[in-house]
Amino acid sequence: MIEVTRLNGKTYWLNPHQIETIESNPDVTIKLLSGNTLIVKETPEQIIDKIVSYRKRIGVFKNEL
């Protein structure tokens, strides 16, 4: 799970495997496979860095080499 922050400051934990798209409109909107959307404070680059860190932590990259 990765931590994201909604615009109201509330912390939310998100399964990165459920992310379909990340858009900057100018607010950052995350669309999930379920069809739900989240608007967060983090930049797309920060979210991607969190996803990469999460995948390294669970060992996914070892399987992708």
Z-matrix of the N, CA and C atoms (Angstrom, degrees):
N
C 1 1.440
C 2 1.533 1 108.33
N 3 1.326 2 114.69 1 146.20
C 4 1.463 3 119.88 2 175.59
C 5 1.525 4 108.58 3 -116.75
N 6 1.312 5 115.03 4 150.22
C 7 1.460 6 121.31 5 -179.14
C 8 1.524 7 109.78 6 -94.24
N 9 1.335 8 115.64 7 128.95
C 10 1.460 9 121.47 8 173.61
C 11 1.522 10 107.79 9 -128.51
N 12 1.323 11 116.01 10 160.71
C 13 1.458 12 121.37 11 -177.38
C 14 1.521 13 109.77 12 -120.56
N 15 1.326 14 115.80 13 121.79
C 16 1.458 15 119.78 14 176.81
C 17 1.521 16 109.21 15 -70.17
N 18 1.311 17 116.64 16 166.26
C 19 1.463 18 120.68 17 -177.68
C 20 1.519 19 112.56 18 -62.44
N 21 1.346 20 117.42 19 -25.75
C 22 1.466 21 120.34 20 178.70
C 23 1.528 22 112.35 21 -81.07
N 24 1.343 23 117.77 22 1.10
C 25 1.459 24 122.52 23 177.53
C 26 1.512 25 114.47 24 93.04
N 27 1.318 26 117.81 25 -5.39
C 28 1.464 27 121.29 26 -179.45
C 29 1.530 28 110.10 27 -75.75
N 30 1.329 29 115.22 28 133.52
C 31 1.460 30 122.05 29 178.78
C 32 1.521 31 109.65 30 -80.09
N 33 1.302 32 115.80 31 140.37
C 34 1.462 33 122.23 32 -177.25
C 35 1.522 34 107.28 33 -136.00
N 36 1.330 35 116.83 34 136.77
C 37 1.468 36 121.14 35 177.91
C 38 1.520 37 107.98 36 -103.71
N 39 1.313 38 115.63 37 130.78
C 40 1.449 39 122.00 38 -170.16
C 41 1.526 40 110.34 39 -127.76
N 42 1.326 41 115.69 40 136.63
C 43 1.459 42 120.71 41 174.52
C 44 1.531 43 107.39 42 -78.67
N 45 1.325 44 118.98 43 112.18
C 46 1.463 45 120.45 44 -175.59
C 47 1.525 46 113.39 45 -65.42
N 48 1.325 47 117.69 46 -18.14
C 49 1.462 48 120.64 47 178.89
C 50 1.525 49 111.05 48 -73.33
N 51 1.328 50 117.44 49 -11.24
C 52 1.454 51 121.88 50 -179.63
C 53 1.527 52 112.96 51 -96.83
N 54 1.337 53 117.36 52 -0.57
C 55 1.465 54 120.73 53 -179.21
C 56 1.523 55 109.72 54 -78.51
N 57 1.334 56 115.04 55 127.44
C 58 1.459 57 120.82 56 176.29
C 59 1.526 58 110.49 57 -96.51
N 60 1.340 59 116.67 58 -48.90
C 61 1.462 60 120.41 59 179.01
C 62 1.521 61 110.39 60 -144.93
N 63 1.329 62 115.20 61 156.89
C 64 1.465 63 122.81 62 172.13
C 65 1.519 64 105.88 63 -127.80
N 66 1.337 65 116.62 64 124.10
C 67 1.461 66 121.07 65 -178.73
C 68 1.520 67 109.85 66 -125.88
N 69 1.319 68 115.63 67 150.36
C 70 1.457 69 121.80 68 175.62
C 71 1.520 70 107.41 69 -115.59
N 72 1.357 71 116.88 70 110.98
C 73 1.468 72 120.77 71 -169.08
C 74 1.518 73 117.88 72 -126.65
N 75 1.210 74 135.76 73 24.97
C 76 1.462 75 130.09 74 0.22
C 77 1.520 76 113.21 75 -80.13
N 78 1.367 77 118.18 76 -18.86
C 79 1.469 78 118.45 77 173.99
C 80 1.523 79 108.59 78 -68.96
N 81 1.321 80 116.46 79 149.95
C 82 1.454 81 120.61 80 -178.93
C 83 1.522 82 108.79 81 -84.92
N 84 1.328 83 114.98 82 121.32
C 85 1.457 84 122.33 83 -178.73
C 86 1.519 85 109.03 84 -113.70
N 87 1.332 86 115.85 85 126.85
C 88 1.458 87 121.84 86 176.75
C 89 1.518 88 107.22 87 -106.09
N 90 1.333 89 116.68 88 123.73
C 91 1.454 90 121.22 89 176.06
C 92 1.519 91 107.90 90 -102.79
N 93 1.325 92 115.92 91 129.63
C 94 1.459 93 121.49 92 -178.67
C 95 1.524 94 111.05 93 -97.72
N 96 1.319 95 116.49 94 161.08
C 97 1.459 96 121.39 95 178.87
C 98 1.527 97 112.06 96 -59.90
N 99 1.325 98 117.11 97 -25.61
C 100 1.464 99 121.84 98 179.35
C 101 1.522 100 112.13 99 -73.84
N 102 1.350 101 116.89 100 -11.87
C 103 1.455 102 121.51 101 -176.32
C 104 1.513 103 112.58 102 98.31
N 105 1.335 104 117.94 103 -12.89
C 106 1.464 105 121.50 104 177.15
C 107 1.515 106 109.71 105 -70.41
N 108 1.340 107 115.62 106 153.86
C 109 1.453 108 120.63 107 175.94
C 110 1.522 109 109.71 108 -127.60
N 111 1.309 110 115.44 109 149.90
C 112 1.460 111 123.10 110 176.15
C 113 1.514 112 108.19 111 -128.15
N 114 1.318 113 117.12 112 136.66
C 115 1.455 114 121.94 113 172.66
C 116 1.517 115 106.29 114 -106.67
N 117 1.335 116 116.17 115 123.34
C 118 1.462 117 121.15 116 -171.75
C 119 1.522 118 111.82 117 -126.62
N 120 1.342 119 115.23 118 163.70
C 121 1.461 120 122.32 119 179.97
C 122 1.526 121 112.78 120 -79.88
N 123 1.319 122 117.39 121 -29.60
C 124 1.464 123 121.12 122 -176.12
C 125 1.526 124 111.18 123 -65.41
N 126 1.324 125 115.83 124 152.92
C 127 1.466 126 121.00 125 174.85
C 128 1.530 127 108.65 126 -80.84
N 129 1.336 128 117.36 127 160.92
C 130 1.472 129 118.78 128 175.59
C 131 1.530 130 112.02 129 -56.38
N 132 1.332 131 116.73 130 -38.19
C 133 1.465 132 120.09 131 179.95
C 134 1.533 133 111.38 132 -63.47
N 135 1.341 134 117.11 133 -40.71
C 136 1.463 135 120.67 134 178.43
C 137 1.523 136 110.54 135 -64.72
N 138 1.314 137 117.10 136 -40.05
C 139 1.467 138 120.90 137 179.23
C 140 1.519 139 110.36 138 -65.09
N 141 1.327 140 116.65 139 -43.76
C 142 1.462 141 120.35 140 178.38
C 143 1.523 142 110.54 141 -62.10
N 144 1.337 143 118.27 142 -42.53
C 145 1.465 144 121.44 143 177.22
C 146 1.528 145 110.82 144 -60.19
N 147 1.331 146 117.34 145 -39.81
C 148 1.467 147 120.66 146 178.23
C 149 1.521 148 111.33 147 -66.06
N 150 1.327 149 116.51 148 -38.44
C 151 1.466 150 120.29 149 178.44
C 152 1.519 151 110.44 150 -65.62
N 153 1.334 152 117.12 151 -44.61
C 154 1.472 153 121.16 152 179.00
C 155 1.522 154 110.11 153 -61.33
N 156 1.327 155 117.53 154 -44.35
C 157 1.464 156 121.84 155 178.96
C 158 1.530 157 110.76 156 -61.89
N 159 1.316 158 116.66 157 -43.62
C 160 1.464 159 121.60 158 178.59
C 161 1.528 160 110.80 159 -61.44
N 162 1.324 161 116.40 160 -45.86
C 163 1.464 162 119.72 161 -178.36
C 164 1.535 163 111.40 162 -65.96
N 165 1.332 164 117.08 163 -35.33
C 166 1.466 165 119.87 164 175.03
C 167 1.521 166 110.61 165 -64.88
N 168 1.342 167 115.67 166 -41.34
C 169 1.465 168 121.04 167 -177.58
C 170 1.525 169 111.60 168 -63.08
N 171 1.341 170 117.42 169 -37.35
C 172 1.463 171 119.56 170 -178.32
C 173 1.523 172 112.50 171 -90.96
N 174 1.340 173 116.72 172 -1.15
C 175 1.456 174 120.74 173 174.21
C 176 1.509 175 115.04 174 83.36
N 177 1.316 176 118.17 175 19.30
C 178 1.460 177 120.43 176 -179.39
C 179 1.517 178 111.79 177 -66.04
N 180 1.325 179 117.86 178 -38.15
C 181 1.460 180 120.71 179 -176.29
C 182 1.526 181 111.59 180 -62.65
N 183 1.320 182 118.22 181 -30.49
C 184 1.467 183 120.05 182 178.39
C 185 1.524 184 110.63 183 -61.29
N 186 1.340 185 116.24 184 -35.83
C 187 1.453 186 120.81 185 -179.69
C 188 1.531 187 112.64 186 -78.08
N 189 1.335 188 116.53 187 -17.48
C 190 1.466 189 119.79 188 -176.41
C 191 1.521 190 112.93 189 -94.19
N 192 1.311 191 118.21 190 -7.19
C 193 1.471 192 120.13 191 -178.66
C 194 1.499 193 111.89 192 -75.66
